[in-house]
């Protein structure tokens, strides 16, 4: 499996993965998804040797101090195999001074990110969701 920056030719397959994984409410169209990827500082995919996209992660960062991990999505049949961990490592690589945060409101997210060494912060956003930050 290859973890790397997304190629333009993989946008449609990645959009299909996200749509089938419960993200369709956040991505109304392929055009919107393309714009979202273009506006992201980092957008990575997990790709099988045959070219099948089985995971996606994206992040926004200034590269010096702050970073926001926005999405981590893995196809159900590839979960609990290290794909999500590898995607997070990819999008957060080479940023030693960055504190990464995310809003983890999906089922199972707290457990997953906890296994990666992230801890729940006591800060609250205006929607009342917990903000998580790196230790």
N, C-alpha and C positions, 0 to 999 in steps of 0.2 A: 504494500500500500504506500502511496506517495502522498505526503502532506506538503502543500505548496500554495503559492498565490494562485488565485483563480485565473483561468484563461477565458477570453471572450467567448470561445467556442463552447464553454461549459456553463454559460449563464442559463440556458433553457433547462438543462438537466438539473441544475442546482435549484432553480425556481420550482421545478416539479417536486423535488425532494422537500423543500420548505412547505409547499402547498399541501403535500400529503402528510406532513408532520405537524399540522396544526398552526401554521403561520399564515394561512391565507387571509386571515382577518387583518394582518399587518401589511400584506403585500397585495395590493389590489390588481396589479397587472405586471406583465413581464417588463414593460417599459419602466414602471416604477422601480422594480427590482434592479434593473440595469443602472438606473440613476443612483440608487442606494449604494450599489457596489462601487460605482465611479466616485462617489462622494466619501467612501470609506478610506481610511488610511491603510487598513489591512483587511483583506478578504481572502481567506484560505479555504481550500477544499481538501477532502480526503478522497483519493481516487484509486480504484483498483487497477491492477495491471491491464485489464481490458478496456479501461477508460470510464467505467461506471463511477459516478459521483455518489459517495455514501456518507459524506459529512460536509459541513460548512461552518465556519466561524468568521466573525468580523469584529473589528475593533477600531476605535478612534483614539488617537493619542497625539500629544505634542512631542513625544519622543524623549522628553527631558524630565518631566515631573508627574504628569497626570495621564491616565489612560482609562478608557471605558470599554469593557468587553460587552458587546451588544448582543450577539447571537452565538449560540453553540447548538448545532442540530446534527444528530446522527440518525441514519436510517435504523428503524427498530431492530432489524436482524443483525446489525453490527454494533449494537450497544453492549456495554460491559466487556469490551475487548480492547480498550485503550485508545479508541479512535478519538473520542472527545478530549481526553487528556492530551493526546498528540496535537490536536487542533489548537487547544488553549496554549500549549507550549509554543506552537508555531507563531500565533498572532501576538504573543507577548515576548518573543525572543528579542535579544539584543537591546533590552531597555532596562538596564540595572538600576537606574534612579527613579523609575516610574512606579507609582502606586496605582495599581489597577483596581477599579471598582466595577460593580455590576448590580443590576436589580434582578434578583432571582425569585420570581414569583410563580414559576411553573412547578408542577408536581415533580418531586424527586430532585429538584435543582439544589436545594440546601445540602442534601446528602452528597451529591456529585461534587459540588464545588468545595465542600468541607474536606473531601478526600484529596483534593488538590492543594490543600493547605490554606484555603481562604477562610476567613472568620467573619461572623456576623458583626456588623457595626451597630452601635446604639443610635446612630443618626437616623432620622426619618425624613423621607421626602414628603412633599405636600399631599401625595396620595396615601401616605401612611405605610408604604411598603418599606421593608428593611433594605438598607444599602449594605452591600458586602464589600469588604476590602481585604487586600493582601496583608498578611501578618508582617 
